[in-house]
Amino acid sequence: MSNIWIKKPMEAYEADIKKSQLKRVLGKWSLTAIGIGAIIGGGIFVLTGTGAYYNAGPALALSFVIAGIACVFAALCYAEFASILPVEGSAYAYAYGTVGEIFAWIIGWGLILEYAMGSMTVAVSWSGYFGKLLKMFGLHLPAWLTTDPQTYLAAGNSGFSMNLPAFFIVLIVISILLRGTKGAAKANNFIVVLKVAAIIFVIVAGAFFIDPANWTPFIPEPTVITENGVSHSAYGYAGIIAGASAIFFAYVGFDAVSTQAGEAINPKKDVPFAIIASLLICTLLYILVSLVLTGMMHYSDFNPLGKYPDAIKAPVAYAFDIAGQAWAGYIITIAATVGLISVLMVMIMGQSRIFLGMSKDGLIPRTFSKVNAETGVPSKNLMILGGVISVVAAFTPINDLAHMTSFGTLFAFTMVCVAVWVLRVKQPNLQRNFRVPALPVIATLGILINIYLIINLSIEAQTYSAIWLLFGFVIYFLYSRKNSKLQNGGFGETFKAEQEPLEEIEIDIDNKD
């Protein structure tokens, strides 16, 4: 089985780039917007309440700092890889060229946890915000049209049920993506502007209602708290670390920039820039929002069994409501509802490009690598993904999917930190437009922090994710290894059309810098 560690040669990647049918239409600001669009979603409007009450208290801002630092280490490693291998496939492609096929396969399989299951989580979350938005205008959807069957029956109901809004929002996003990457990027840019404006509004407007007494003590004394019937330690320095694990889902997505490298106009420079820029911008916004929120409301008031039982479900909107500014809740709810659309768009787009790369190499069926000549997107790939994601989101309770998404992300981050170090040692003379400073230190810290955050995930999430990875091994040995083009003497090239010269591509305004 020694050939399971076979590596894809750099010439193969160069051939893939030259023969790619994907259209290079993304400049560095469009790529940055893709990163921000993937990162900023419902997480910042929801996880702030749970993180403050169940984990860190006012020190939640420090939890965001720690989670952000963990992401920065991985982001730097992603950036170096992207400057070497500007191809679709993200961490999967990087690992294939450095460590070996089995390593790349498991990373790709783990990325499905991040993107596909993350998409399902976001779709269901969007459904919740959409329902809340309708209620603000006096409209109510029946429970059997907004609830998965298991949850519906558990509540004492009978008959058919499905989460119809979650089902339809996936189909709507797929229809946008099928029109082409350029159009999808423009839609994403518009949504990103709206939700960043909303977050800045929360920060600026909320600052006028901060009571500094709510920040005292900033790091509460450690105690035992009950969450979903299970008791665990909270607050203190350990609570800050646990909070970083709990809110990590809010950071998922910056690596989606690397999945679009095959459609970037100047990928070796712009992808590294976009990865780091999007992460830094979002980290700063997250820290400020958490400080404003815990300043407006005492962290203990997010107790679901306390005097404000609904505050933990929509903490930001509720904080303004308590402050006598209920009108702000409309702005926040609209922003969260619209903002989640761009998260879903980027996640599905990222997953389709990972499948595209794996299909080109023969590890999954060929149909996932077929690109529409007119639109320049993998249409069949997107339609299959849309069908699966929409059905699962509509009929499945996904309580643990956020944690499983975090597992897939942290696993990929860890492997990228390992792979970039291996490549630096084995091929030090490769052209690198971006180099990680002090790589041994950065890579080691990235590996250790990400593993530590994985350990702090729920036992259920760890168990389900381990089963998922085991299932991935079975598929690899039964199908992927046998059909691998590299194992059969090829480079994994599928595309026949020649890549268009960059100078013939229409460049958007954001590329004029």
Order of alpha helices (4+ residues) and beta strands (2+ residues): alpha-alpha-alpha-alpha-alpha-alpha-alpha-alpha-alpha-beta-beta-alpha-alpha-alpha-alpha-alpha-alpha-alpha-alpha-alpha
